[in-house]
């Protein structure tokens, strides 16, 4: 399912059961929302490339803000809890710090630390053939941060831009908890249930 929320107003704008992120029907759904008057200034997403490309095609003027929590969680998973090499230890510290950037000064320090890491470790890691799961994950962690940087810190320029998707994640958690009370619904009734929920439970 797909949910679109205004986390500032803490309100679900639209929701649909049966859609998957990145599929063609989601683009049609977003165009319908645009035709209905939905013109977001920014969109905070978890980072799926197909979704980002689709959203920019529907709302080219909207800024894409990457969810810092998703980036941190994935980056730390790829760096492992107790890395052995200096390169991965330093990269892990960057991921640990990313959700603590709350000012332009802290952003600039973070970017300086990243550029320093990239000069020292990034080139060799990117050019070295990936062998083994651990090293391949390190390359993924480096690429994750490298390509996300342009969309990381828009929330510092506009405090109304959320830095994470936490609100909609919480909404879906509450939805799942209530849905579990109605196990055994047929596919037809399940679709009706979610349509009812999205219409009546906006907060």
Order of alpha helices (4+ residues) and beta strands (2+ residues): beta-beta-alpha-beta-alpha-beta-alpha-alpha-alpha-alpha-alpha-alpha-alpha
